[in-house]
Amino acid sequence: MQRKTLIHAECPVARSLERVGEWWSILIMRDALHGLKRFDEFSRSLEIAPNMLTRRLNALVEAGLLEREPYSQRPLRYQYVPTAKGEDFRVVLMAFVEWGNRHYAPEGESVQIVERESGRPLQLMMADIADGRQVPLDRSTVQAGPVASEQMRQRLSIER
């Protein structure tokens, strides 16, 4: 039985999950954004079956998050590097780190988000697009956008 596709869903969360919602994909992106590039590096890091790794890498390339680049001609071998879209996924991973540390790390943080130069701890923030003013996450919400359908507008108005 074929699963339902979310590729044309109106919700941006659903559309995004269609591209990266499988947990191997998220872990591959984690490793790619940390500098891993080659099939064997991903395989060693994740201890993932080769056929599954191949499928997930191909899906991430197709979704535009990774790009395949040849690094050897004989034999022909490829490395996988994040595209601009893939680099934008970094904020999603940072949110996972922060959320996971807060709720699933009773023993303490094994991974921290820090400023690269100073090593000082950071937290994710929302910022006003117009003036850059920081807005606490608990003071932000979602609302229907300019092209939202009536169904989406109703759904979002009920959830408030």
Secondary structure, DSSP 8 states (H G I E B T S, - for coil): ------TT-SSHHHHHHHHH-SHHHHHHHHHHHTT--BHHHHHHHHT--HHHHHHHHHHHHHTTSEEEEEEEETTEEEEEEE-HHHHHTHHHHHHHHHHHHHHH-TT--SS--B-TTT--B----EE-TTT--EE-GGG------TT--HHHHHHHHH--
